[in-house]
Amino acid sequence: MTPELRIEPLNDNPVNGGGDYVLYWMTSYRRLESNYALQRAVELANQLGKPLIVLEALRIGYKWASDRIHTFMIEGMADNQQAANGVVPYYCYLERNAGDGKGLIQAAAQHACAVVTDHFPAFMIPRMVSAAADQVDVRMEWVDSNGILPMAAADKTFSRAYDFRRFLQKNLPDHFGDMPESDPLSRLEHRGGTLPEEILKRWTMATAEELGNPASIVDALAIDHSVPPAIWSGGAAAGKARVKSFIDKTVELYTTDRNHPDADATSGLSPYLHFGFISAHQVFQALVQREGWSPEDVSEQTKGSREGWWNMSPEAESFLDELITWREVGFNMCYHEPETYMKYESLPGWARQTLEEHADDPRDYVYSLAEFEAGNTHDPIWNAAQNQLVREGRMHNYMRMLWGKKILHWTEHPKDALEIMIELNNKYALDGRDPNSYSGIFWVLGRYDRAWGPEREIFGKIRYMTSKSAKSKLRLNAYVEKYTSDQAQLL
């Protein structure tokens, strides 16, 4: 059964036992496996003796809508359509003009017993889902399938990763036995079901041919065509292949090489986690299988240490600290602070104070958003990172930290730096607009960090990073050469 801690009602309406089906409105967990929300929808359908319908829609009227994001998501829809064929009715709607999709969920809900959807705590999803819940006449609930720890398991916002790690070490073992079913649709008892004809006529569903050729769709849409598709393919199949490649070939290098851009030993999983093509549980279970690990292996010590608690290999423990601690502390923030997690005022008091004290410090360089976006600074290392982001829709993890620190260094005010980081990251990064992505951006300005000395100009007590230091510590010559168009020499 789906853990109750992961289920939250969005309205007070009753279940309509006379409805024709249970509707699963797929918004964030765009997969048919290891998905608590889909699992919950199957359970409701079985309890009511009704079929299940899966509805996945993609609108165009959201900020930063582009060829890159749309293509990645449509590729995922193609995977879902193929996987659902003969298993469950799957309806895929692509909005062609802004506002065309308005009313679709309400219309489908009129014939439903209940509506189940995904609980994703960031970007436009909470507002969109809440508005829909107010307009349907049946019970609507959202289900948390974001991470290993249910978001509701913590009753406060954690301001430091260390404290959140201690909380995880004390509480995570209680949830190891609650992994989502790998194939929840295998338990669906009542097959069939369909959306009413009047809905299908008004909101025409996308065909397999259209989904198989995203360019034929996105070229005609009123979205940002200046951001081309990324180098990676979207969808559950590509996500699972990425997991396998990482576990089989790359994770053994994670401890020694992940900070070196030339090695490119990062997981590359964040875009697939962000769009819900894979779940954190699938990644976790693949790693557990590699390690031959069981929950009984965890240490009794819960002191917040990054190593030793799992009793796995060093590379596995290092990766799990990223996958669980650092990823889920961001979800913790968005869940508890939905109105402020993206605002400058959400920074710790010490960080705001030191940034404001140094806001008027002279800058040797000040760049505009356009100059940053074009990778047109004096620093070829920074330009390489920005060029990778623009070209590929991703950025090496260590370089993203340096990228943000230098934006702080080269803008007139910390608030300007924040706006520029959010704009560039959300526009170009496949994993932008995500709780984990906001964590990285705000970490640049002091969130989840501590005061550092010596106090410096512009940064104050904020952690300081430089390209010169990166050059001395990291292997990145090939990286800079690859992503710097003018082949500029290292500083």
C-alpha positions in Angstrom: 0.0 0.0 0.0 1.1 3.5 -0.7 2.3 5.1 2.6 -0.3 7.4 4.1 2.5 9.9 4.8 2.9 10.4 1.0 -0.8 11.1 0.3 -2.4 14.5 0.8 -5.9 15.6 -0.1 -6.2 18.8 -2.1 -9.9 19.4 -1.5 -12.7 18.2 0.8 -14.8 16.7 -1.9 -15.9 13.0 -1.6 -15.0 10.1 -3.9 -17.8 9.7 -6.5 -18.5 5.9 -6.5 -20.7 6.3 -9.5 -17.9 7.7 -11.7 -16.6 5.9 -14.7 -12.9 5.7 -13.8 -10.1 6.9 -11.6 -8.1 9.6 -13.3 -4.3 9.8 -12.8 -3.2 13.2 -13.9 0.5 12.8 -14.6 2.3 16.2 -14.1 5.7 15.5 -12.6 6.4 11.7 -12.3 6.4 11.1 -16.0 6.9 7.3 -15.8 4.8 4.1 -15.4 7.2 2.4 -13.0 8.2 3.0 -9.4 5.7 5.8 -9.0 3.8 6.1 -5.8 1.2 8.4 -7.4 0.4 5.8 -10.1 0.4 3.1 -7.4 -2.1 5.1 -5.3 -4.3 5.5 -8.4 -4.3 1.8 -9.1 -5.2 1.1 -5.4 -8.2 3.4 -5.6 -9.3 2.0 -8.9 -9.2 -1.6 -7.5 -11.0 -0.5 -4.3 -13.8 1.1 -6.4 -13.9 -1.7 -9.0 -13.3 0.9 -11.8 -10.8 1.2 -14.6 -7.9 3.6 -14.5 -7.1 6.4 -17.0 -3.7 8.1 -17.3 -3.7 11.6 -18.6 -0.5 13.5 -19.4 -0.7 17.0 -20.8 1.9 19.6 -21.8 1.0 23.3 -22.0 3.0 26.0 -23.7 2.2 29.0 -21.5 4.8 28.4 -18.8 7.9 30.5 -18.2 11.0 29.4 -20.0 9.1 27.1 -22.4 11.5 26.2 -25.2 12.4 23.7 -27.9 14.8 22.1 -25.4 12.3 21.5 -22.6 9.4 20.6 -24.9 11.5 18.1 -26.9 12.8 16.4 -23.8 9.3 16.1 -22.4 7.7 14.9 -25.7 10.3 12.2 -25.9 9.1 11.1 -22.5 5.5 11.1 -23.6 6.5 8.8 -26.5 8.0 6.3 -24.1 4.9 6.4 -21.9 2.5 5.9 -24.8 4.5 2.9 -25.9 4.7 1.4 -22.4 1.0 1.9 -21.8 -0.1 0.3 -25.0 -2.4 -2.6 -24.2 -1.9 -2.0 -20.5 -3.8 1.1 -19.5 -5.6 3.9 -21.4 -3.1 6.7 -21.8 -4.1 10.1 -23.2 -1.4 12.5 -24.2 -2.4 16.1 -24.9 -0.1 18.7 -26.4 -1.4 22.3 -26.2 -0.8 24.0 -29.6 -2.0 27.5 -28.6 -1.7 29.1 -25.2 -4.9 28.4 -23.3 -6.2 25.6 -25.5 -5.8 23.1 -22.7 -7.9 25.1 -20.2 -10.7 23.0 -18.8 -9.4 19.6 -19.8 -8.8 18.4 -16.3 -12.1 19.7 -15.1 -13.9 18.0 -18.0 -12.2 14.7 -17.4 -12.8 14.9 -13.7 -16.6 15.3 -14.2 -16.7 11.6 -15.2 -14.2 10.4 -12.6 -14.5 8.8 -9.2 -11.4 10.6 -8.0 -8.3 12.4 -9.3 -4.8 11.5 -8.3 -1.8 13.7 -9.2 1.8 14.3 -8.4 3.1 16.3 -5.5 6.0 18.3 -6.8 6.7 21.3 -4.6 8.4 23.7 -6.9 8.0 25.9 -10.1 4.4 26.2 -11.4 3.2 22.8 -10.4 1.7 23.6 -6.9 -0.3 26.6 -8.2 -1.5 24.7 -11.3 -2.6 21.7 -9.3 -4.2 23.8 -6.5 -6.3 25.7 -9.0 -7.5 22.5 -10.6 -8.4 21.0 -7.2 -10.7 24.0 -6.6 -12.5 23.5 -9.8 -13.3 19.7 -9.7 -16.2 18.2 -7.8 -14.6 15.0 -6.7 -11.8 14.1 -4.3 -8.4 15.1 -5.6 -5.2 14.2 -3.9 -1.5 14.5 -4.7 1.1 11.9 -3.8 4.7 12.4 -3.0 7.1 10.2 -5.1 10.0 12.6 -5.1 12.6 11.0 -2.8 13.5 8.2 -0.4 12.3 10.2 2.6 8.6 11.4 2.4 8.6 15.2 2.4 6.0 15.2 5.2 8.4 13.1 7.5 10.2 16.3 8.5 8.1 18.9 10.4 10.6 21.8 9.8 12.9 23.4 7.3 16.5 22.4 7.7 19.0 25.2 7.3 22.1 23.1 7.1 22.8 19.9 5.2 24.6 18.5 8.3 21.4 18.8 10.4 19.3 17.3 7.7 21.8 14.4 7.3 21.5 13.6 11.0 17.7 13.6 10.7 18.0 11.2 7.7 20.3 8.9 9.7 17.7 8.7 12.5 14.6 8.5 10.4 15.4 7.0 7.0 15.6 3.4 8.2 11.8 3.6 9.0 11.2 4.0 5.3 13.5 1.5 3.7 10.6 -1.1 3.7 8.3 1.3 1.8 9.8 1.2 -1.7 7.3 1.8 -4.5 6.1 -1.1 -6.6 8.3 -1.5 -9.7 5.2 -2.2 -11.9 2.1 -0.9 -10.2 0.0 -1.4 -13.3 0.4 -5.2 -13.1 -2.1 -5.1 -10.2 -4.7 -3.2 -12.0 -7.8 -5.4 -11.9 -10.2 -3.6 -14.3 -8.9 -2.8 -17.8 -10.5 -0.6 -20.4 -12.2 2.7 -19.8 -12.1 5.7 -22.0 -12.5 9.5 -21.9 -15.9 10.7 -23.2 -16.1 11.4 -26.9 -16.8 15.1 -26.4 -13.5 15.5 -24.5 -11.5 13.7 -27.2 -13.1 15.9 -29.9 -12.3 19.2 -28.1 -8.9 18.2 -26.9 -7.4 16.1 -29.6 -4.8 13.7 -28.3 -1.3 13.4 -29.8 -0.5 10.5 -32.1 2.4 8.2 -32.0 3.7 9.7 -35.2 3.7 13.2 -33.7 5.4 12.1 -30.5 8.0 10.2 -32.6 9.0 13.5 -34.3 9.0 16.3 -31.7 10.4 18.8 -34.1 7.3 18.7 -36.2 5.4 19.9 -33.1 7.7 22.3 -31.4 8.6 24.2 -34.5 5.0 25.5 -34.8 4.6 26.4 -31.1 4.8 29.9 -29.6 7.7 29.0 -27.4 11.4 30.0 -27.2 13.0 28.6 -30.4 16.4 30.1 -29.5 17.1 27.3 -27.0 17.6 24.1 -29.2 17.1 20.5 -28.0 19.7 19.2 -25.6 22.3 16.5 -26.5 20.5 13.9 -24.4 17.2 12.2 -25.3 14.3 12.4 -22.8 12.1 9.6 -21.5 12.0 6.7 -19.1 14.0 4.4 -21.4 16.9 6.9 -21.8 16.7 7.5 -18.0 17.0 3.9 -17.2 19.9 3.5 -19.6 21.7 6.4 -18.0 21.2 4.7 -14.5 22.7 1.5 -15.8 25.6 3.2 -17.5 26.4 5.1 -14.3 26.2 2.1 -12.0 28.1 -0.2 -14.4 30.9 2.2 -15.5 31.0 5.5 -13.7 30.2 5.2 -10.0 33.5 3.6 -9.3 35.2 6.9 -10.3 32.8 9.1 -8.3 35.0 9.7 -5.3 38.2 10.4 -7.2 37.1 12.0 -10.4 33.7 13.6 -10.1 35.1 17.1 -9.4 37.4 17.0 -12.5 35.6 18.4 -15.6 37.9 16.6 -17.9 36.9 13.2 -16.4 33.1 14.0 -16.6 32.5 11.3 -13.9 29.2 12.7 -12.7 26.0 10.7 -12.9 24.1 12.9 -15.4 20.9 11.8 -13.7 19.4 15.1 -12.6 17.5 15.9 -15.8 15.8 12.5 -15.6 15.0 12.8 -12.0 13.7 16.4 -12.5 11.2 15.4 -15.2 10.3 12.2 -13.3 11.5 9.8 -16.1 13.2 7.9 -13.3 12.7 7.8 -9.6 15.3 8.2 -6.8 14.1 4.8 -5.6 15.1 3.2 -8.9 18.6 4.7 -8.7 18.9 3.8 -5.0 17.9 0.2 -5.6 20.3 -0.2 -8.5 23.1 1.0 -6.3 22.0 -1.2 -3.5 22.2 -4.2 -5.8 25.7 -3.3 -6.9 26.8 -3.0 -3.3 25.0 -6.1 -2.0 23.7 -4.0 0.8 20.7 -4.4 3.1 19.1 -2.0 5.6 20.6 -4.0 8.5 24.0 -2.8 7.4 23.5 0.9 8.4 25.5 2.1 11.4 23.9 2.8 14.7 25.8 6.1 14.8 23.7 9.1 13.7 26.1 11.9 14.0 25.6 13.4 10.6 28.9 12.2 9.1 29.0 12.0 5.3 31.0 8.7 5.4 30.5 5.4 7.2 26.8 5.4 8.1 25.7 3.4 5.1 28.5 0.9 5.3 28.9 0.9 1.6 31.9 1.6 -0.6 33.3 5.1 -0.5 32.0 5.9 -4.0 28.5 4.7 -3.2 28.3 6.7 0.0 29.6 9.8 -1.7 26.9 9.5 -4.4 24.1 8.7 -1.9 25.0 11.9 0.0 24.3 13.8 -3.3 21.2 11.8 -4.3 19.5 11.8 -0.9 21.0 14.5 1.5 21.7 17.3 -1.0 18.8 16.5 -3.3 16.2 16.1 -0.7 17.2 19.0 1.5 16.0 21.1 -1.4 12.6 19.4 -1.5 12.4 19.9 2.3 12.8 23.7 1.7 10.3 23.9 -1.1 7.8 21.8 0.8 7.9 23.9 4.0 8.6 27.3 2.4 6.5 27.3 -0.9 6.2 31.1 -1.2 9.8 32.0 -0.3 12.2 29.3 -1.4 13.1 31.2 -4.6 13.4 34.6 -3.0 16.5 36.5 -1.8 14.9 37.0 1.6 15.0 33.3 2.3 18.7 33.4 2.7 20.1 32.9 6.3 20.3 36.1 8.2 24.1 36.0 8.5 24.3 35.6 4.7 22.0 38.5 3.9 23.9 40.7 6.5 27.3 40.1 5.1 26.2 40.4 1.5 24.5 43.7 2.2 27.5 45.0 4.1 29.6 44.4 1.0 27.0 45.3 -1.7 28.7 48.6 -2.5 32.2 47.2 -2.7 33.9 48.0 -6.0 33.9 45.4 -8.7 36.7 45.1 -11.2 34.2 43.6 -13.7 30.5 44.0 -14.0 28.6 42.1 -16.7 25.1 42.3 -18.0 22.7 39.4 -18.3 23.3 39.5 -22.1 27.1 39.3 -21.7 26.8 36.4 -19.2 24.4 34.6 -21.5 26.7 34.9 -24.4 29.7 33.6 -22.4 31.4 36.9 -23.1 33.5 37.5 -20.0 37.3 37.9 -19.5 37.5 34.4 -17.9 37.7 31.5 -20.4 37.0 29.0 -17.6 33.7 30.7 -16.7 32.9 31.1 -20.4 33.4 27.3 -20.9 30.9 26.5 -18.2 28.3 28.9 -19.6 28.9 27.6 -23.1 28.3 24.0 -22.0 25.1 25.1 -20.4 23.8 26.8 -23.5 24.9 24.1 -25.9 24.0 21.0 -24.0 21.5 21.8 -21.4 23.8 20.7 -18.6 26.8 21.9 -16.7 29.5 20.0 -14.8 28.6 19.9 -11.1 31.8 21.6 -9.8 31.7 24.1 -12.6 28.2 25.1 -11.7 29.4 26.1 -8.2 32.2 28.2 -9.7 29.8 29.6 -12.3 27.5 31.0 -9.6 30.3 32.4 -7.4 31.7 34.4 -10.3 28.3 35.8 -11.2 28.1 37.1 -7.6 31.6 38.5 -8.1 30.7 40.3 -11.3 27.3 41.8 -10.7 26.4 45.1 -9.0 24.4 43.6 -6.2 23.7 40.1 -4.8 20.1 40.4 -5.8 21.2 40.9 -9.4 23.4 37.8 -9.2 20.4 35.8 -7.9 18.2 37.0 -10.8 20.8 36.2 -13.4 21.6 32.7 -12.0 17.9 31.8 -11.9 17.3 33.1 -15.4 20.2 31.4 -17.1 19.8 28.1 -15.2 16.1 27.8 -15.7 16.2 28.9 -19.3 19.0 26.5 -20.4 19.4 23.7 -17.9 17.3 20.6 -18.3 17.3 20.2 -14.5 16.4 23.9 -13.9 13.2 24.8 -12.1 13.9 22.0 -9.6 14.2 22.1 -5.8 17.7 20.7 -6.1 18.6 23.4 -8.7 17.4 26.2 -6.5 19.5 24.7 -3.7 22.6 25.0 -5.8 21.8 28.6 -6.8 21.1 29.7 -3.2 24.1 27.8 -1.9 26.2 30.3 -3.9 24.8 33.0 -1.6 25.1 31.1 1.7 22.1 28.8 2.0 23.1 25.5 3.7 26.5 26.9 4.3 28.3 28.7 7.1 30.3 31.9 7.5 33.8 31.7 6.2 37.0 33.7 6.8 38.9 35.7 6.0 36.2 38.3 5.2 36.6 39.4 1.6 35.4 42.2 -0.6 32.0 41.6 -2.3 31.7 38.1 -0.7 32.1 39.2 2.9 31.8 35.9 4.8 30.3 34.0 1.9 32.4 31.0 0.7 34.9 32.2 -1.9 35.9 30.4 -5.1 38.1 31.5 -8.0 39.0 30.2 -11.4 42.6 30.4 -10.5 42.1 28.0 -7.7 40.0 25.7 -9.9 42.8 25.6 -12.5 45.3 24.6 -9.8 43.2 21.8 -8.3 41.2 20.4 -11.2 41.9 18.7 -14.5 40.0 21.0 -16.9 42.2 21.9 -19.8 40.3 19.7 -22.2 37.0 21.0 -20.8 37.9 24.6 -21.5 39.2 23.8 -24.9 36.0 22.0 -25.8 33.6 24.7 -24.6 35.5 27.9 -25.3 34.8 28.9 -28.9 37.8 31.1 -29.4 40.2 28.5 -27.8 41.4 31.1 -25.3 44.2 30.1 -23.0 43.7 29.3 -19.4 44.2 32.2 -16.9 
